[in-house]
Every structure is written in structure tokens, then in C-alpha cells.
Amino acid sequence: MPLTLRESRMRQVSAVRQKNNLWGRHRRLGVCLLLTGFLVLLMMILIFSFSAQDATRSSGLSGGICGQIVRAVQKLFGLDLSRAEIEQWSQWLEAPVRKLAHFTEYAVFSFVTCIHGLMLRLAFGRQGMPCQSADSSEAPHRKFGAGFAPLLFKTIPFCILYAVTDEIHQYFVPGRSCRLFDVGVDSLGILFGAALFLLTVQTQKVKIWIKWIKAPEAIAGVSERMNTMKCIQLLEGLSYKCLQGDVNAEVSAVVNDSRKLAEGCMFICIKGASFDGHTFAEEAAKKGAAVLLVEDPVDVPETVTVIQVESTRYAMALVSAAWFGHPAKELTTIAVTGTKGKTTTTYMIQALLEKAGHKTGVIGTIEVVIGDKHIAVNNTTPESYDIHRYFREMVDAGCDAVVMEASSQGFKLDRTAGIEFDYGLFTNLSPDHIGPNEHKDFAEYLSCKAMLFTQCKKGFANLDDEHFEEITAKAVCPVQTFGLAEGANLRAQNITLTRDTDFLGVDFDVSGLLNGRVSCGVPGTFNVHNALGAICVALEMGADLSMINEVLRTFTVKGRVQIIPTGYDYTLIVDYAHNAVALESILKTLREYHPARLISLFGCGGNRSKLRRFEMGEVSGRLADLTIITSDNPRFEEPQAIIDDILTGIKKTDGEYISIIDRREAISYVMHHAQPGDIVILAGKGHETYQEIKGQKYHMSEEEIVQDVLDGKY
């Protein structure tokens, strides 16, 4: 279909912004110094390359040229001139040649200055943004700053300043010019003029000040941008009502946290679970907020612009995208949703895309990955502002793709609103996250998960999942399938499990979108589904069978069926399974590897659904040979009370169990009592490196605890 004018403009803007981001701010100082040094050296060589010491009493540019001219004439016409005559003719020519040399020097300086300015503009300035003329029917055009000729005229004052500086230098400090290749060089004037130009040159769109070289320190979480935007630009695509003020007000930052208010910011009043941002409207106005984005009217001075929208959460997503220049349009965006397997699948996709040559960022439960930078996160799907901030950082870091976990809460709270994902992937669905702080019932949970296929260009879904039809019923994009069932677009068959002391894996044949044998270094049939989903996306991005096998054969994810080597003849696994469905899945999978004993160690989080505790207790008692019940994140509940709830479920089974409140002691106990051939799973914490007790998070890493036990500390 032909692009609309709006789509065409957005693509142009996206392309221009991507070009502008080729130069990171951290490189600017180096580029300044490199260009300045190179061009000043070039100017010196141009001016003095034809100058040399000669037989006359004067040296340097004018004297050297005069002597060479006289010698050339003498040789050309065969004149017999004495040394005195050569000197006399040289002195006679010196005055006009000196004037010509100065003119040439200034002309060359002007030329090099212009080139310098243009190169600096390429390094720092905007390359020309698409602009719309007053006549909206006219196609957008690129509008550049001053061209070469205006820039040439702007160099005249600097050339004059250079000349004055040069003469003053010669008057007060005669004979102090540095010598380059045995030639007198008035370097001080040249360097002064170049430095003066560097600090003060300006074009229509670009100003090179010190702040371009050293960015001002930003308030964490407020904005990393150095420019401002008009409020009306941020509201593009939103339905709103201006209650007071000017929609063209300049906005210096976008915030939704009253602790991060800044002069000239847009403060978005979010109605949260604990606080209502509208109650901070007056404080925001006093601290200099230029615009308030609200759902309900607020009483603030008329100097503050107040914009009313139906949902400030939805509005924040679109405003954030505009604030950061719609970075999602510059990336191949991939979203993964489901009850289980999101994290594993996400990292599989990242590893496969990296192998296929795509620098890929990650936003997920464990962390945000931007190049070599790893950022800890609190939510599976961050707030919309943070999502677009991360997207922008990824673009700036050279990423061309991003894969993110899209949680049901993220969809419910509009954190991904306005993003049209290139690919959406559904892993599976089962009852979870049902409660007063999450979803009111399973129907709402399912509905939120199904939103993925309403905002992506192409989808992939697990055909084996019992809720497949409901999830894909309202899809607005083509959806391909994967699974074990006949008819899947990518089907797995002939599954075999592989085991060693410190290795559990699975091999399987694939057919359909890809044909061949795949070897995966993560165990279980459920990880076959994760691998199939990741392969579907990877094939779209240029991966082949050899790449896929090379990556998946050695693939691991921190805290997801992660094997911790102990040096003993039992297998120790750390996994994030924190609900009954996930625990049942991993225990059934591990049972397929025929362990001597299957030992499960887990706890349940405080201030969460009590039903989860009964269910996890029943599952572990039924499927594990030995269950060790311990603490997880008790939060504001008593650990023993949580354990008692778990015991209610486990006592309904015939499973053997013990309870040890302290998780460190529990891990020490299971490691000291594990026998050859056992498989031990530490469930619930996974990648987490803390334990939350009474509102405080205390450091606790299960990997470190295991090592401490091996070192004899427990």
C-alpha cells in the first residue's frame, strides 16, 4: 500500500534521527580535537610548503620566496649576478611578495575555516530535519542551516581577529615564532584564530558551545536530552483538551514522579495503586512545571498549562515516544508474552539474532541489556517512559533490534501503548497473577495477554497451548504457529533427552519453516516450545540451521534451569519457578531424566495469593521425592505463617518434606544430604540476588550461597 503523507514524514524523521545519532555525545570532544589539530596542520603546510631558507639575509615566507624568484630568473636568462645583486633584487621584491603572501595566508585561513565549520557541523549538527511549509499540501523538505557562502562571510571577522592577533604577537614578541621544518611559523595567531572559531562559530541550526563538549549533569530518571520540545509536539496522536495555558509551551523534561520535578517539565499525573499524581499538581506548579497532564481538573496558577486526557497512563506512553524521537521506529522490535518461558525465549532470540549479525538489546525480568551495559530492573515490563528511554539508548549504542518481555501487567497499564512490534511471540497461558494487586480474574489476564496480537505486524503462537484459539481470536496480524502438533508451521518431533552430571539438554527434529535436527542445552519438552518460538523469529532475521545449533547447544540463562557445578555426583539447578504451573512443569521435566531422587527446595512470597502456596505445596509433594520448604521473599508477612500455608497443600500428598525457615541453612542442608544421581532444584528465586523482608531488600544470591557451602562456610 502507498505510504500516507504522515507515514512518509515519520519515516523521514526516523531516518534523519538515526543519521544524527551516528555520533555519540561522548565522542564530541575527541572529534573536536582531531579536526582542529588536523586542519590547523593542513593550513600550516599549505601556507609554508613553498617557503624555505635561502641565500638572502631574510628568512621565512617572504624572504625565501624572493630569493627563489631571483635565482629562477638568473638561471632562466643565464644572468651573472653577484651575491650583493641577488640580495638587492630580493629586498626590492620583498614588499609586494609579503603583501601577496599575507593575502594568500588569510585566504587559505578563510577556506580552511569554512571547511572546518562544515566538518564540525557534520560531526555535531543536525543534518537537516524534514520541515513542512506553511502550505500543508506541500511535501516536506529538508531545511539546512547556513550554506557555504554565508559561512564564508561569517569567517571574515575571525580572519580579521587572527590577523590582528598575528601582528600584535609579532610586535610584542618578535622572533618568537616556532619553527616547523626550518621555517618560521606564526603559530600563535593561527592557533588562537582556530580556537576562537571553534568556540564561537554558529550556523542557522547549530551552535557549538562548551556545553556541546561537556553535557550538563542530568537529574537521574528525568531526561537525558539537552533540548526542549513544544507541548503540542508531545501530544501528537492524542485526544486532549487544553483546560488552561498554551499548548505551544516549551517542555524541558517529562516526569511522572514528584521527586524528579524540574523547571519547565511536563508532569504527568498518574493514578497509581498507592498514590494519585493529581495530589502533587500544586507542588509541581510551585517547582516550575510548565505543563500538567491530567485526567481530572486541578487547581494551579494560570501560568501553568493544563492538558486533560482520558488516560494519563496511555498518554504517557505516546508522550514518551515523542520525547525520545520515536526510537522504536529505528529498531526491529520483538515482544514475547506468556505465563512461562518469556525470559528463556527472550534470551534465546537475543543470542540467535546476535549470531545472525544483529546487535540486539533486551528488556526483561532479569535486566535491561544495552550493548555491554546491564541494568537491573524491578518490573518485567518497565514504565513506558523507561521503555522509550531504553530504546533511545539502544539506538544510540548501535543496536538495530530489541527483544522484550511483554507482561500482562504491562499491557493492562498501557506501558507498551503506541508501539507496533515487528514480531510478537506467545509462549503459553495458565492461571497466574490473579489477585487484588494484579488481575481480578483469569478472563482479564487472558484478555491482556491477547493484546499482543493487536499491536504487532506478525505473530507466532504456540499451537499446543489450550488457550491458543482465545489468544489469537482478535489478532489483527498474520500469525504463524509452532509446536508438537501436526499442522504447526514449525513442528518438533523425535524429542530425546540428554544428561550428564552438569548437563541436561534436549534434541529434536524440526520441519516446516526449517528442516533438520536441533540440539538445545536447556532441558525439557517445555523448552522445546521456547526454542521453536525463538527459531521462528530468528528465521525472519536471517538465521540458518547451523547458526541455530551453534547457539542453542551451549545456551543458558541466569536463573532459568541454570545448572550450578558442584564437583559432586548430583545435579544442582537454580530456577525461577515461583508458581504451581512453573514448578509442576520443571519437576515433570526433571523427572524425565530419571534421577535417583528429585529434591525440591522452595518458598512462597509474602503479600501474594495464598492459593499459590497451597498449590505449590501440593505439586511438590506429589512430584518430588523430598521437599524442603523455606523462605522466599516474606515481605511484610511472617515466614512461618507462609510455610504453614504451604504445609496445608503438601500434607494432602504422600511426599516427604521438612521445613527450614532460613534459606541459607536450607540450601546447606540439601547440599550436604544430596546423594549421587540426585537432581536438586532450588526454585523460586532464580536470577534474584536479594531477599525482601519487612520492606527491606537484603543481598542474597543462591549462586554465592552454593559456593559458600562448597567452601565449608555453612
Secondary structure, DSSP 8 states (H G I E B T S, - for coil): ----HHHHHHHHHHHHHHHHTTS-GGGHHHHHHHHHHHHHHHHHHHHHTT----SSS--SHHHHHHHHHHHHHHHHHT----HHHHHHHHHHHHHHHHHHHHHHHHHHHHHHHHHHHHHHHHHHS---EEE--SSTTS--EEE-S--HHHHHHHTHHHHHHHHHHHHHHHHHSTT--EEETTEEE-HHHHHHHHHHHHHH-B-SS-B--HHHHS-----TTT---SS-EEHHHHTTT--EEEEES-TT-EE-EEE--GGG--TTEEEE--B-SS-BGGGGHHHHHHTT-SEEEESS-----TTSEEEEES-HHHHHHHHHHHHTT-GGGGSEEEEEE-SSSHHHHHHHHHHHHHHTT--EEEESSSEEEETTEEEE-SSSS--HHHHHHHHHHHHHTT--EEEEE--HHHHHTTTTTT--EEEEEE----S-SBSTTSBSSHHHHHHHHHGGGGSEEEEEEETTSTTHHHHHTT--S-EEEEESSTT-SEEEEEEEEEEETTEEEEEEEEEESS-EEEEESS-SHHHHHHHHHHHHHHHHTT--HHHHHHHHTT--BTTBSEE---SSSSEEEEE---SHHHHHHHHHHHHTT--S-EEEEE---TTS-HHHHHHHHHHHHHH-SEEEE--S--BTS-HHHHHHHHHHHHTTS--EEEE-SSHHHHHHHHHHH--TT-EEEEES-TT--EEEETTEEEE--HHHHHHHHHTT--
